[in-house]
Amino acid sequence: MRVDKFLKVSRILKRRTTAKDLAKGERVYINGRQAKPASEVKAGDEIHVVFGNRHLEVRVLDIKEHTRKEEASSMYEILKEYREEE
């Protein structure tokens, strides 16, 4: 699955266009490597997303094309979440 779609389906981000823009802006990493919006994600991958001064690192547990809001968080586990101090 594409990383922009995964971020949307898992509800880490609300909109796929936002996920696409972050990836184009070099703010999404898969396993430590910069990701493009079409980069493929599979179970076991670690995704690092930077939005503003907030950083979120998650491990992909499951890939689903569609999911309910209640089940979306089962697609990943949060490894680290922090804010940069200005």
C-alpha positions in Angstrom: 0.0 0.0 0.0 1.2 3.5 -0.7 2.4 5.5 2.3 0.0 8.4 1.7 -3.0 6.0 1.6 -1.8 4.1 4.7 -1.5 7.3 6.7 -5.1 8.2 5.7 -6.7 4.7 6.1 -5.0 4.3 9.5 -6.3 7.7 10.5 -2.8 8.9 11.5 -3.6 11.9 9.2 -7.2 13.0 8.3 -6.6 13.7 4.6 -4.7 11.8 1.9 -3.7 15.1 0.3 -2.1 16.2 3.6 -0.1 12.9 3.7 0.9 13.4 0.1 2.1 17.0 0.8 4.1 15.9 3.8 5.8 13.2 1.8 6.6 15.7 -1.1 7.9 18.1 1.5 10.4 15.4 2.7 8.7 15.0 6.1 7.8 11.3 5.9 10.4 8.5 6.4 10.1 4.7 6.0 12.7 2.7 7.9 14.9 5.8 8.1 14.8 6.6 4.4 12.9 9.6 2.9 9.6 8.5 1.4 7.7 9.7 -1.6 3.9 9.6 -1.6 3.9 6.4 -3.7 6.4 4.6 -1.6 5.2 1.2 -0.6 4.6 0.2 3.0 4.4 -3.3 4.4 3.8 -4.8 7.8 6.9 -4.4 10.0 8.0 -1.1 8.4 8.6 1.9 10.7 7.2 5.3 9.6 8.4 8.6 10.9 6.2 11.6 10.2 7.1 15.2 11.0 4.3 17.8 11.2 5.4 21.2 12.4 7.4 20.6 15.6 5.6 17.3 16.3 7.3 13.9 15.5 5.5 10.6 15.3 7.1 7.2 14.9 4.9 4.2 14.3 5.4 0.5 13.4 3.0 -0.9 10.8 1.2 -3.9 12.1 -1.4 -4.6 9.5 -2.3 -3.3 6.0 -6.1 -3.0 5.2 -7.6 -1.2 2.2 -10.5 0.0 4.3 -11.1 0.1 8.1 -13.6 1.5 10.6 -12.6 4.3 12.8 -12.6 2.1 15.9 -10.3 -0.4 14.3 -7.8 2.0 12.6 -5.4 2.2 15.5 -4.9 -1.6 15.3 -3.0 -1.1 12.0 0.0 0.5 13.8 1.7 0.9 17.2 3.2 4.1 18.3 6.9 3.8 19.0 7.7 7.4 19.9 5.8 10.7 19.9 7.5 14.0 20.8 7.6 17.7 20.1 10.8 19.7 19.3 11.5 22.6 21.6 11.8 25.9 19.8 
